[in-house]
Amino acid sequence: MPEGHSVHRLAQQFSSVFVGETLAVSSPQGRFAAGAAQLDGGTLLSALAHGKQLFLRFDNGRVLRVHLGLYGAWTFGGDATFRGASSIGAPRRVGESEQPSEGGPTAYAGPPEPVGAVRVRFVSEHGWADLRGPTACEVITTADETTARAKLGPDPLQPRPDGSAFVAKVLSSITPVGIQLMNQAVIAGIGNIYRAEVLFLQGINPWRPGKQLREDEALGIWADTVRLMRDGVREGRIITTTVEARNGRPKRSAPNYVYKRTGEPCRRCGTTVLSAEMAARTVYWCPSCQPD
């Protein structure tokens, strides 16, 4: 599932190439025809990411809320002025990857024929965007957006990230910290990769109850999450290891410390990395670096 940094990259891309543009909005597969009709011909005013949810605000007071889920992805294209990633969404391999685009051909004849089940298509004068496979895609009001965002925890990628609410929630609960980090009402944007890697970096066992964490440990989780997710926005993928930890090899050779490394030696101490099911998801940790 795309984690928060990918959704923030989406918001940046929409802001760059679609905000201020009058858009033709359609639903080539037909499942979103009624929603598309409410947006068609409108001007996109702004694009905002909160955790894993994207809110696209139009000038008629309508908002398109999108949650990509496990399979959702946006693809983009356009003329030579239309720059950015060609696709952002569900990773096709470990980590996140978005293919950069340097802009399309000068002679732009409009968007291509839809390929696959395109839920929503945006078309502007200079480019297009197709959405496929989202978990949620709905037109809501600005009041609905406010209500939806109020249910979410703090986003580490907000302009002035404040971890105080996150720390208070984590420390007040007996729920294991590994479960809390996946709860979007506690912290918005973390997925399975960031959870595993942040806890490893902080030396915290994912099964430790939140109430057993010290305040400085909870603050450390928040600080590392802010840092790593900002790196993800910049790089277009999740990379949590340092160059030293990767023995000087290129970044792509070893992006993570423990995520999906069950049975392999820990990159720091050599102990076998463990994994187990936690609340229907797989969690990874080093029993030596992250003791009980």
CORKACOR-V6874 format. One record per pair of residues at least 12 apart in sequence whose C-alpha atoms are under 6 Angstrom apart, sorted by the first residue. I is the first residue (numbers start at 1). GAP is how many residues later the second one is. D is the distance in whole Angstrom. If there is no record, write none. Layout:
i=I gap=GAP d=D
i=I gap=GAP d=D
//
This chain:
i=1 gap=68 d=6
i=1 gap=69 d=4
i=1 gap=89 d=5
i=2 gap=87 d=6
i=2 gap=88 d=5
i=3 gap=186 d=6
i=3 gap=187 d=6
i=3 gap=188 d=5
i=4 gap=47 d=5
i=4 gap=48 d=5
i=4 gap=185 d=4
i=5 gap=224 d=6
i=5 gap=227 d=6
i=5 gap=228 d=5
i=7 gap=42 d=6
i=7 gap=45 d=6
i=8 gap=41 d=5
i=9 gap=224 d=6
i=11 gap=36 d=5
i=11 gap=37 d=6
i=11 gap=38 d=6
i=15 gap=32 d=6
i=19 gap=25 d=5
i=19 gap=26 d=5
i=19 gap=27 d=6
i=20 gap=23 d=6
i=20 gap=24 d=6
i=20 gap=25 d=6
i=21 gap=22 d=5
i=22 gap=19 d=6
i=22 gap=20 d=6
i=22 gap=21 d=4
i=23 gap=18 d=5
i=23 gap=19 d=6
i=23 gap=100 d=5
i=23 gap=101 d=5
i=24 gap=16 d=5
i=24 gap=17 d=5
i=24 gap=98 d=6
i=24 gap=99 d=5
i=25 gap=15 d=4
i=25 gap=96 d=6
i=25 gap=97 d=5
i=26 gap=94 d=6
i=26 gap=95 d=5
i=27 gap=92 d=5
i=27 gap=93 d=5
i=28 gap=90 d=6
i=29 gap=88 d=5
i=29 gap=89 d=6
i=29 gap=90 d=6
i=35 gap=104 d=6
i=43 gap=15 d=6
i=43 gap=16 d=6
i=44 gap=13 d=6
i=44 gap=14 d=5
i=45 gap=12 d=6
i=45 gap=13 d=5
i=51 gap=104 d=6
i=51 gap=137 d=4
i=51 gap=138 d=4
i=52 gap=137 d=5
i=53 gap=13 d=6
i=53 gap=14 d=5
i=54 gap=12 d=5
i=62 gap=78 d=6
i=62 gap=79 d=5
i=63 gap=76 d=5
i=63 gap=77 d=5
i=63 gap=78 d=6
i=64 gap=74 d=6
i=64 gap=75 d=5
i=65 gap=72 d=6
i=65 gap=73 d=5
i=66 gap=70 d=5
i=66 gap=71 d=5
i=67 gap=68 d=6
i=67 gap=69 d=5
i=68 gap=66 d=4
i=68 gap=67 d=5
i=69 gap=65 d=6
i=69 gap=66 d=5
i=71 gap=19 d=5
i=71 gap=62 d=5
i=72 gap=17 d=6
i=72 gap=18 d=6
i=72 gap=60 d=6
i=72 gap=61 d=4
i=72 gap=62 d=4
i=73 gap=15 d=6
i=73 gap=16 d=4
i=73 gap=17 d=6
i=73 gap=58 d=6
i=73 gap=59 d=6
i=74 gap=13 d=6
i=74 gap=14 d=5
i=74 gap=56 d=5
i=74 gap=57 d=5
i=75 gap=12 d=4
i=75 gap=54 d=6
i=75 gap=55 d=5
i=76 gap=52 d=6
i=76 gap=53 d=4
i=77 gap=50 d=6
i=77 gap=51 d=6
i=78 gap=26 d=5
i=78 gap=48 d=6
i=78 gap=49 d=4
i=79 gap=24 d=6
i=79 gap=25 d=4
i=79 gap=26 d=5
i=79 gap=27 d=6
i=79 gap=29 d=5
i=79 gap=47 d=6
i=80 gap=23 d=4
i=80 gap=24 d=5
i=80 gap=25 d=5
i=80 gap=26 d=5
i=81 gap=22 d=6
i=82 gap=21 d=5
i=83 gap=18 d=6
i=83 gap=19 d=5
i=83 gap=20 d=5
i=84 gap=16 d=6
i=84 gap=17 d=5
i=85 gap=14 d=6
i=85 gap=15 d=4
i=85 gap=16 d=5
i=86 gap=13 d=6
i=86 gap=14 d=6
i=86 gap=15 d=5
i=95 gap=143 d=5
i=96 gap=141 d=4
i=96 gap=142 d=6
i=97 gap=139 d=6
i=97 gap=140 d=5
i=98 gap=138 d=6
i=118 gap=13 d=6
i=118 gap=14 d=5
i=119 gap=12 d=6
i=119 gap=13 d=5
i=152 gap=32 d=6
i=152 gap=33 d=4
i=153 gap=31 d=6
i=153 gap=32 d=4
i=153 gap=33 d=5
i=153 gap=34 d=4
i=153 gap=35 d=5
i=154 gap=33 d=5
i=154 gap=34 d=6
i=155 gap=33 d=5
i=156 gap=70 d=5
i=166 gap=20 d=6
i=167 gap=51 d=6
i=170 gap=40 d=5
i=171 gap=39 d=5
i=171 gap=40 d=5
i=172 gap=39 d=6
i=173 gap=37 d=5
i=173 gap=38 d=6
i=174 gap=35 d=5
i=174 gap=36 d=5
i=174 gap=37 d=5
i=175 gap=34 d=5
i=175 gap=35 d=6
i=176 gap=31 d=5
i=176 gap=32 d=5
i=176 gap=33 d=4
i=176 gap=34 d=6
i=177 gap=29 d=6
i=177 gap=31 d=6
i=177 gap=32 d=6
i=177 gap=33 d=5
i=178 gap=28 d=4
i=193 gap=66 d=6
i=196 gap=63 d=6
i=196 gap=88 d=6
i=203 gap=86 d=6
i=203 gap=87 d=5
i=204 gap=86 d=5
i=205 gap=85 d=5
i=205 gap=86 d=6
i=205 gap=87 d=6
i=239 gap=16 d=5
i=240 gap=15 d=6
i=240 gap=16 d=5
i=241 gap=14 d=6
i=241 gap=15 d=6
i=258 gap=26 d=6
i=258 gap=27 d=6
i=259 gap=25 d=6
i=262 gap=12 d=5
i=262 gap=13 d=6
i=273 gap=12 d=6
i=273 gap=13 d=5
//
